[in-house]
Amino acid sequence: VYKDVVTLKKEEYNSKNRKTDKILTSKTLGIPIMLLFLGVIFWITIVGANYPSEWLSQFFGWLQEKIVYLFDFMGAPEGLKSVLIDGVYKTLTWIVAVMLPPMLIFFPIFTLLEDLGFLPRIAFNLDKFFRKAGSSGKQALTMCMGFGCNSAGVTGCRIIDSPREKLISILTNAFVPCNGRFPFLITVASIFIGGMVTGGSSSFIATIAVLLVVLLGIFMTLLISKILSKTILKGTSSSFVLELPPYRKPQIGQVIVRSIFDRTLFVLGRAVAVAAPAGLVIWLFANVNIGNISILTHIANFFDPFAKLMGLDGYILTAFVLGIPANEIVLPIILMCYLGSGTLVDIENTRTIGQILVENGWTLLTAINVMIFTLLHFPCTTTLLTIKKETGSWKWMALGFLLPTICGIVICLITTGVWNMAIRI
């Protein structure tokens, strides 16, 4: 039948394209190759972003000294200087230093694969799974964009024609970790998972742990998509013709412009807009006392009983709540709480971070639950605002907040319960 009805135009789809597609879209090799590509992109992003992040941190540190000199010259009050520099400035520059380099690497690579023609092959490989979940194979593309930034992934859902499937994609995009969550995941995995073994295999074990978290996120995306398609967003999967365009030579100039201006600066601009007021709030909570105890400690004590049920502690849960402007500041807030500092703490040495966490009661169970909750908790403010803009409804934004959070809480409760039962046995 294929020979009778299919005609191939050599200039559009040659034998080299066919041979490549037989490999990239095969049932055996298609998904493993996709995961390999994804792993390589993550590795390039994470490793490549370390150096510019460090340079930006050093630059912002140098600039901070100049601003302090300026404030001293102007005779600014200590309180005002502290709130503006230790609160607003440090939070703002931390988010820029951590967010900007990974986005400048990930988005161009992602756009490059898009121009090359590889992304439609990913959608083809995952279409079967998403159709079984009541959604569309195009959701695979928006999910991949979520690895760079969930806000960009939500915006990318515009490519989905069906309003029902578009909503499912928007509501589940935060189930995959964005680049703001990866540094925290890698740090915790390196200290507590990779630290269980010695030698060169420790980094490999830590990498496997992070990959398992990513696979959990993909599984939860499919599961929640299925639940939504059977409940509040009932309907059948729309039929859509997935075109496999010929492989093309990417237009580097357009790739750079689209990735930087349409994605990177758009996302960073929204993050910066919420970072400044968030820095002010964090500083106030850490430095204003009620009854000789900071507001931050009061909040942590309030959360502590419930956090213990999740295998966490009150400070960890408080850090996630205060980290809603950007996931990048969750770990600095945790360290700030443990060290009793009034400002965000920037410690780059993994061993030092590990010592601080262990001294404050972290165990392997704590690390596992922190990694789970890092994956499954409410999206950042930028993503929530994007959901509101794309759906035009506060209701869907609230559901986008609740879905991953409830899943994270439930899984952490189960993990802690099973762990405690295993210890008793």
Disulfide bonds with the S-S distance in Angstrom:
none
